[in-house]
Amino acid sequence: MKKINIQIDQPCAEDFKTFKKTEEGGFCKSCKKNVVDFTKMNDQEIFNFFSNEKNKTCGIFLESQLKSYSNPSLSSNRTKSTSFASSLFGLSLVSLLSLTNVYSQEKNNTNTIVKEENSATKKDNKSSELNEKFTVSGIVSDGKVPLPGANIYLKNYNISTQTDMDGKFTFPKQLEAGDVLVVSYIGYKAKEIKVTRENQSIKMDYIIKLDNCQIVMLGEVATNKVYQSKRTLFQKIKSLFTNE
Protein backbone atom coordinates (compact mmCIF):
# COMPACT_ATOMS: atom_id res chain seq x y z
CA MET A 1 0.00 0.00 0.00
CA LYS A 2 1.25 3.50 -0.86
CA LYS A 3 1.36 6.39 1.60
CA ILE A 4 2.01 10.03 0.75
CA ASN A 5 3.33 12.52 3.30
CA ILE A 6 2.44 16.14 2.50
CA GLN A 7 4.03 19.22 4.04
CA ILE A 8 5.02 22.81 3.23
CA ASP A 9 8.63 23.46 4.25
CA GLN A 10 8.65 27.18 3.37
CA PRO A 11 5.22 28.85 3.73
CA CYS A 12 4.51 31.70 1.31
CA ALA A 13 3.40 35.14 2.54
CA GLU A 14 1.27 35.94 -0.54
CA ASP A 15 -2.48 36.51 -0.06
CA PHE A 16 -4.38 33.79 -1.94
CA LYS A 17 -7.60 35.84 -1.87
CA THR A 18 -5.99 38.41 -4.20
CA PHE A 19 -5.03 35.79 -6.81
CA LYS A 20 -6.85 35.68 -10.13
CA LYS A 21 -9.16 32.67 -9.97
CA THR A 22 -8.38 29.64 -12.12
CA GLU A 23 -10.07 26.27 -12.57
CA GLU A 24 -7.80 24.64 -9.96
CA GLY A 25 -7.39 27.58 -7.60
CA GLY A 26 -5.62 30.87 -8.32
CA PHE A 27 -2.71 32.35 -10.28
CA CYS A 28 0.16 33.93 -8.33
CA LYS A 29 1.69 36.89 -10.20
CA SER A 30 4.80 36.92 -8.00
CA CYS A 31 6.02 33.43 -8.90
CA LYS A 32 4.01 33.09 -12.14
CA LYS A 33 2.49 29.80 -11.00
CA ASN A 34 -0.95 28.30 -10.65
CA VAL A 35 -1.74 27.60 -7.00
CA VAL A 36 -4.03 24.63 -6.39
CA ASP A 37 -6.77 25.11 -3.78
CA PHE A 38 -6.72 21.86 -1.77
CA THR A 39 -9.01 23.26 0.93
CA LYS A 40 -11.97 22.15 -1.21
CA MET A 41 -10.72 18.57 -1.58
CA ASN A 42 -11.35 15.50 0.56
CA ASP A 43 -8.68 12.94 1.52
CA GLN A 44 -9.36 10.70 -1.50
CA GLU A 45 -9.04 13.61 -3.96
CA ILE A 46 -5.77 14.81 -2.39
CA PHE A 47 -4.34 11.27 -2.45
CA ASN A 48 -5.31 10.83 -6.11
CA PHE A 49 -3.82 14.20 -7.07
CA PHE A 50 -0.37 13.53 -5.63
CA SER A 51 -0.39 9.90 -6.79
CA ASN A 52 -0.51 11.15 -10.39
CA GLU A 53 1.29 14.52 -10.11
CA LYS A 54 5.02 14.39 -10.91
CA ASN A 55 5.78 18.12 -11.19
CA LYS A 56 6.31 20.51 -8.29
CA THR A 57 3.00 21.87 -7.02
CA CYS A 58 2.15 25.09 -5.22
CA GLY A 59 -0.96 24.79 -3.11
CA ILE A 60 -3.03 26.18 -0.30
CA PHE A 61 -4.06 23.84 2.52
CA LEU A 62 -5.79 23.87 5.84
CA GLU A 63 -3.25 23.01 8.52
CA SER A 64 -5.19 19.82 9.30
CA GLN A 65 -4.64 18.63 5.70
CA LEU A 66 -0.84 18.60 6.00
CA LYS A 67 -0.46 14.97 7.03
CA SER A 68 0.17 11.45 5.76
CA TYR A 69 -2.34 10.04 3.26
CA SER A 70 -3.09 6.47 2.27
CA ASN A 71 -5.70 5.37 -0.22
CA PRO A 72 -9.07 5.61 1.61
CA SER A 73 -10.73 3.38 -0.99
CA LEU A 74 -8.43 0.49 -0.03
CA SER A 75 -9.64 0.70 3.56
CA SER A 76 -13.20 0.73 2.28
CA ASN A 77 -12.57 -2.42 0.21
CA ARG A 78 -11.08 -4.19 3.23
CA THR A 79 -14.11 -3.27 5.28
CA LYS A 80 -16.34 -4.73 2.57
CA SER A 81 -14.25 -7.90 2.52
CA THR A 82 -14.56 -8.21 6.28
CA SER A 83 -18.30 -7.71 6.06
CA PHE A 84 -18.50 -10.34 3.33
CA ALA A 85 -16.57 -12.86 5.42
CA SER A 86 -18.75 -12.12 8.43
CA SER A 87 -21.85 -12.52 6.30
CA LEU A 88 -20.68 -15.93 5.10
CA PHE A 89 -20.13 -17.03 8.68
CA GLY A 90 -23.51 -15.69 9.73
CA LEU A 91 -25.24 -17.33 6.77
CA SER A 92 -23.71 -20.68 7.61
CA LEU A 93 -24.86 -20.35 11.21
CA VAL A 94 -28.37 -19.39 10.13
CA SER A 95 -28.54 -22.37 7.77
CA LEU A 96 -27.50 -24.72 10.58
CA LEU A 97 -30.09 -23.34 12.96
CA SER A 98 -32.81 -23.45 10.31
CA LEU A 99 -32.54 -27.24 10.12
CA THR A 100 -33.73 -27.49 13.71
CA ASN A 101 -36.53 -24.96 13.33
CA VAL A 102 -38.32 -26.03 10.13
CA TYR A 103 -41.38 -27.31 11.94
CA SER A 104 -41.69 -24.19 14.08
CA GLN A 105 -41.42 -21.90 11.05
CA GLU A 106 -44.12 -23.80 9.14
CA LYS A 107 -46.46 -23.60 12.10
CA ASN A 108 -46.07 -19.80 12.40
CA ASN A 109 -45.91 -19.12 8.66
CA THR A 110 -49.20 -17.19 8.49
CA ASN A 111 -48.26 -14.80 11.28
CA THR A 112 -44.83 -14.23 9.73
CA ILE A 113 -46.33 -13.20 6.38
CA VAL A 114 -48.60 -10.67 8.05
CA LYS A 115 -45.66 -9.15 9.94
CA GLU A 116 -43.55 -8.97 6.79
CA GLU A 117 -46.35 -7.18 4.93
CA ASN A 118 -46.72 -4.65 7.73
CA SER A 119 -42.96 -4.13 7.77
CA ALA A 120 -42.89 -3.68 3.99
CA THR A 121 -45.66 -1.06 4.18
CA LYS A 122 -43.71 0.91 6.79
CA LYS A 123 -40.56 0.76 4.65
CA ASP A 124 -42.45 2.00 1.59
CA ASN A 125 -43.86 4.95 3.53
CA LYS A 126 -40.44 5.82 4.94
CA SER A 127 -38.85 5.46 1.51
CA SER A 128 -41.36 7.85 -0.08
CA GLU A 129 -40.55 10.47 2.58
CA LEU A 130 -36.79 10.11 2.08
CA ASN A 131 -37.07 10.33 -1.72
CA GLU A 132 -38.88 13.69 -1.65
CA LYS A 133 -36.78 16.42 -3.26
CA PHE A 134 -35.98 19.82 -1.73
CA THR A 135 -34.47 23.02 -3.09
CA VAL A 136 -31.79 24.15 -0.63
CA SER A 137 -30.55 27.73 -0.35
CA GLY A 138 -29.04 29.91 2.33
CA ILE A 139 -26.57 32.55 3.49
CA VAL A 140 -23.01 31.87 4.71
CA SER A 141 -21.33 34.36 7.06
CA ASP A 142 -18.91 34.59 9.97
CA GLY A 143 -21.67 35.99 12.15
CA LYS A 144 -20.87 39.60 11.21
CA VAL A 145 -20.30 39.81 7.46
CA PRO A 146 -21.26 37.51 4.55
CA LEU A 147 -18.59 35.27 3.05
CA PRO A 148 -18.52 35.58 -0.77
CA GLY A 149 -16.93 32.65 -2.59
CA ALA A 150 -17.61 30.12 0.17
CA ASN A 151 -17.78 26.56 -1.16
CA ILE A 152 -20.80 24.33 -0.65
CA TYR A 153 -20.59 20.75 -1.89
CA LEU A 154 -22.67 17.60 -1.51
CA LYS A 155 -20.74 15.14 0.64
CA ASN A 156 -19.42 12.10 -1.27
CA TYR A 157 -20.48 13.64 -4.63
CA ASN A 158 -18.75 15.92 -7.12
CA ILE A 159 -21.51 18.56 -7.06
CA SER A 160 -20.87 22.01 -5.64
CA THR A 161 -21.61 25.73 -5.78
CA GLN A 162 -20.31 28.99 -4.29
CA THR A 163 -21.86 31.92 -2.49
CA ASP A 164 -22.30 35.23 -4.32
CA MET A 165 -21.04 38.63 -3.17
CA ASP A 166 -23.80 38.72 -0.54
CA GLY A 167 -22.92 35.27 0.83
CA LYS A 168 -26.06 33.75 -0.71
CA PHE A 169 -26.34 30.45 -2.55
CA THR A 170 -28.86 28.05 -4.07
CA PHE A 171 -27.63 24.49 -4.45
CA PRO A 172 -27.80 23.41 -8.15
CA LYS A 173 -29.26 19.98 -7.39
CA GLN A 174 -32.43 19.19 -5.48
CA LEU A 175 -31.63 17.23 -2.35
CA GLU A 176 -33.29 14.59 -0.20
CA ALA A 177 -33.71 14.38 3.55
CA GLY A 178 -30.50 12.87 4.94
CA ASP A 179 -28.16 14.44 2.36
CA VAL A 180 -25.19 16.30 3.85
CA LEU A 181 -23.79 19.60 2.57
CA VAL A 182 -20.23 20.61 3.49
CA VAL A 183 -19.66 24.36 3.73
CA SER A 184 -16.06 25.63 3.68
CA TYR A 185 -14.15 28.89 3.34
CA ILE A 186 -10.43 29.57 3.45
CA GLY A 187 -9.33 30.16 7.02
CA TYR A 188 -12.60 28.94 8.52
CA LYS A 189 -13.63 25.63 10.03
CA ALA A 190 -15.76 23.61 7.59
CA LYS A 191 -19.28 22.81 8.71
CA GLU A 192 -21.60 19.96 7.73
CA ILE A 193 -25.31 20.67 7.27
CA LYS A 194 -27.68 17.68 7.24
CA VAL A 195 -30.82 18.26 5.19
CA THR A 196 -33.93 17.50 7.24
CA ARG A 197 -37.60 18.06 6.59
CA GLU A 198 -38.97 20.32 9.30
CA ASN A 199 -42.16 21.52 7.56
CA GLN A 200 -44.29 20.98 4.48
CA SER A 201 -42.24 23.32 2.28
CA ILE A 202 -40.15 21.95 -0.60
CA LYS A 203 -37.64 24.79 -0.19
CA MET A 204 -35.14 24.86 2.68
CA ASP A 205 -33.34 28.06 3.71
CA TYR A 206 -30.31 27.92 6.01
CA ILE A 207 -28.33 30.59 7.83
CA ILE A 208 -24.84 29.14 8.18
CA LYS A 209 -22.19 30.65 10.46
CA LEU A 210 -18.57 29.54 10.05
CA ASP A 211 -15.96 29.86 12.80
CA ASN A 212 -12.61 31.44 11.93
CA CYS A 213 -10.25 29.00 13.62
CA GLN A 214 -8.26 27.09 10.99
CA ILE A 215 -4.72 28.04 10.01
CA VAL A 216 -4.09 28.18 6.25
CA MET A 217 -0.73 27.24 4.73
CA LEU A 218 0.36 28.44 1.29
CA GLY A 219 3.52 27.37 -0.53
CA GLU A 220 5.33 24.76 -2.59
CA VAL A 221 4.30 21.25 -1.56
CA ALA A 222 6.93 18.78 -0.42
CA THR A 223 5.75 15.19 -0.84
CA ASN A 224 7.33 11.98 0.33
CA LYS A 225 5.84 8.82 -1.15
CA VAL A 226 6.25 5.79 1.09
CA TYR A 227 5.65 2.33 -0.32
CA GLN A 228 4.82 -0.40 2.15
CA SER A 229 5.68 -4.01 1.42
CA LYS A 230 2.97 -6.25 0.01
CA ARG A 231 1.03 -8.28 2.52
CA THR A 232 1.55 -12.01 2.74
CA LEU A 233 -1.29 -14.46 2.07
CA PHE A 234 -1.61 -15.02 5.84
CA GLN A 235 -1.93 -11.27 6.46
CA LYS A 236 -4.59 -10.95 3.76
CA ILE A 237 -6.63 -13.81 5.29
CA LYS A 238 -6.17 -12.36 8.79
CA SER A 239 -7.39 -8.92 7.65
CA LEU A 240 -10.70 -10.44 6.56
CA PHE A 241 -11.53 -11.14 10.21
CA THR A 242 -9.62 -8.39 12.04
CA ASN A 243 -10.11 -5.44 9.64
CA GLU A 244 -6.38 -4.70 9.77
N, C-alpha and C positions, 0 to 999 in steps of 0.2 A: 504494500500500500504506500502511496506517495503522500508526503506531508510538505507543506510550503510555509516557511516562516516569513512574515512580512513586517518590515520596520522602516522607519525614516531616520537615517543617521544624521542628516543635516536639515532640519526644518527650514522652510522658506518663509520670509516675512511679508511676501506679497499678499494683497487682499483679494481672495478668490471672487468676492461679490462684485468686484470692478471688472472682472474678465469678460470679454465678449463671449456670449454663450455659443457652444458648439453642440453637436449631437451627443458627444460623450461627456462633456463637462464645460470647460471654458478655455479660451486661448490667452496665454500669458505673453504680453508684448515684451517683457523684459528679457526672457530667455527664448522667445520665439518658439514656444512649444505648446502642444495641446495638453491640458491638465484633465485627467479623468476624474469624474466625481464618483467615488466609491461609496459615499454616504448613502446613496440610493440603493445599493446592492445588498443582497443577502449573502450568507456564507457560501452557498453553492455557486452563485454568480462570480464571487471574488475568486474562488478556487478555480473555476473554469477559465477565467480571464488569465490568470498567471500560469496555468498549466499550458496554455497555448501561446502566450506572449513571450517573445525571445528578445525584443528590444528593450532598452531602458525606458521606464515609464514614470512620468510625473503624475502624482495623484493627490487628492484630498480625502482624508479619512477621519472618522471619529476615533478618538483615542482607543475606545474599546475594540475597534476593528484591527488594530495592530497586534497581531497574535499569530499563532500557528494554526494552519488550516489543513484538514484532511478532507477527503471526498465524502460529504454528508450522504450521498446516495448509496455509498457502499454500506454505511451503517444501517441505512433503511433496508437494503437487501438482506443483510444479516438478520435483522429483526424479523423480516418476512420468513426467512428460512427457519428461524427458531419457532415462529408461530406455526409454520407448516409441520415441523417435527412434533410440536406439542399437539397439534390437531390429529396427527396420525396416531399418537399414543392414546389420545382421548377417544378417538373413533374405535380403536381396538378394544378399549375398556368398555365402551358403550355396547359394542357388538357382543362381548362376552356376557355382560349383564342381561342383554335382551333375551338370551337363550333361556334364562331362568324366569323371565317375566312375560312370556308369550301369552299364557293363559290369562293373567291379570290384565294385560292390555286389551285382549279381545273382549273381556267382560265389561270393561269400562270404555269401549270404543265410541259409543254414542255420546257420552258426556264429553269425551275428548274432542270430538268434531264440533260440538257446540261451542266449546271454549276457544278452539282455533278460529272459528268464524267470528266470534266476538273480538278476539285479538286482532284479526285481519281488518275488521271494520275500524277499530281504533287506530291502527297503523295508517289506513287509507286517509282518515280524517286528519291525522297529524301530518301526513305527507302533503296533503293539499294545502295546509297552512304554511308549511316550510317552503313550498314551491311558489308561493305568491311573490310577485316582483314589486320592488320599491325603487323609486327615484330618490337618490341620496344627495343632499347638498349641505352646505354649511359655511362657516367662517372660521379661519384659523388665525389666532393671535397669541401674543405672549401675556395677555391679560391687560395690556395697556394700548398697544398699537397692533394693527393687522400685519400679518407676515406674507407679503407677496412672493410668489415663487416657491411656496411650500409644496412638498411632494405628497401626494396621496395615492397609494397603490393598494390593489386588492391582494391580500396575503396569499401566497402560493400561486399567483397568476401574474402574467406579464401584461397587466392592464393598469394604467395610471393616468393621473391628471395633475395639474398644478393650480394653485390659487392665483387670482388676478391681482391687480394693484391694490384692491380693497380687501385682500385676504379671502375672497369668496371663491367657491368652487361648486361645480355640479359634476358628480361622477358620470363618466361617459357610458357606463353599463348599468342597467337595472340590476339590483341586488336582491338576495333572499335573506330572510331571517336566519341568523347564524353566520353569515359572511363577516369577515374581519377586514377592516381597512387599517392600513398603517400610515400614520401621518408623521412626516419628518421634515426638518429644516436644519440647515447647517448651523452647528453650535447649540442646538437644542436637543433635548431628550425625546426620542421618537415615542409616539403614543399609539396604542391599538384601540380601535373603536369597533365594538361588536354590534352589528345591525340587529335590532330587536323591534318587534312590532308592539307598540305601546298604545295605539289607537286604531281607528278604522281608516285613517288616511293612507294613501299609497305613496305619499311623499314625506321623506324624513329630513328634518333640518337639524344640524348639530352645531353647537358652539364649542369649538375645540381650543383649549389653552395648552400651549407647550411650555415646558420649563427650561430655562436657559442654564444648563448644568453640564453639558458635554464639552470637552476640550477637542478642538479640531486641529489636525496636523496636516500641513501642506509641504510637499517636497518630492524629491526623487526617491522612488521606492527601491529599497534593497531587499531582494528575495533570496532565500536559501532553501533550495529544494532538497528534501531528505527522503531517500528511498529506503523503505524498510524491507527486510528479507521476506521472501514468500513463505507463507505458512505451510507447515507439513500437513500430510493427510490427517494425522491424529489431531492437530490443532483445528483443522477445518471441521472435523466430526465433533470435537469438543465444543466448538463455538455454536453448534446447532442447539445445544442444551444449556449453555451458560451465557449466551449472548455476548461473548468476548470478541 
